[in-house]
């Protein structure tokens, strides 16, 4: 199971540097997680101020 970033994302960028495998990148209107690269660690969810990363 991987994480995904919901529309609640405010594009603050807090999650991107926390991902140990570089699965998070800036998208057009929010950050996105590459599900194939995500290792389900939850580091992104622990730093997000709006709880946008959720487990799929």
Secondary structure as UniProt FT lines:
FT   STRAND          3..5
FT   TURN            7..8
FT   TURN            14..15
FT   HELIX           16..18
FT   TURN            20..21
FT   STRAND          24..26
FT   STRAND          31..33
FT   TURN            35..37
FT   HELIX           43..47
FT   TURN            49..50
FT   STRAND          53..55
//
